[in-house]
Amino acid sequence: QVQLVESGGGLVQAGGSLRLSCAASRNMFTISTMAWYRQAPTKPRELVAKITTGGSTNYADSVKGRFTISRDNAKNTVYLQMNSLKPEDTAVYYCNAGFRSRDYWGQGTQVTVSS
């Protein structure tokens, strides 16, 4: 099993920045893919960014050039640096880990961007 704990959400003005963190309960080298998803009210959960053990990344078109996902395997932590935030980025952000063919989720952290 994998427990994930997110932190770093909050309220920020449009154009501002936030960094989300997700701490995993096990060695990151055993987790093939880490990802961030988000879910806005009345919308389905969507992939924001993902990163593999080898460091390959993938981003949703809506965040390319503004968000950066990274992982620190020594700290068992994955980050999401969010710059140039827009009101449409407002959502609950969830950390996700793919481990032994199962998906694990954090509890979510709220990000609110005011205009």
MOHU-V227608 format. One record per backbone hydrogen bond with DSSP energy under -0.5 kcal/mol. CO is the residue of the C=O (numbers start at 1). NH is the residue of the N-H. If there is no record, write none. Layout:
# MOHU-V227608
CO/NH + CO/NH
This chain:
# MOHU-V227608
3/25 + 5/23 + 7/21 + 10/112 + 12/114 + 13/16 + 15/84 + 16/85 + 18/82 + 20/80 + 21/7 + 22/24 + 22/78 + 23/5 + 27/30 + 28/31 + 30/32 + 32/53 + 33/98 + 34/51 + 35/96 + 36/48 + 36/49 + 37/94 + 38/46 + 39/92 + 40/43 + 46/38 + 48/60 + 49/36 + 50/58 + 51/34 + 52/55 + 56/52 + 58/50 + 60/63 + 60/64 + 63/66 + 63/67 + 66/83 + 68/81 + 70/79 + 71/73 + 72/75 + 72/76 + 72/77 + 73/28 + 76/24 + 77/72 + 78/22 + 79/70 + 80/20 + 80/82 + 81/68 + 81/83 + 82/18 + 85/15 + 86/89 + 87/90 + 91/93 + 91/111 + 92/39 + 93/109 + 94/37 + 95/106 + 96/35 + 97/99 + 97/104 + 98/32 + 98/33 + 99/102 + 102/99 + 104/97 + 109/93 + 110/10 + 111/91 + 112/12 + 112/114 + 114/14
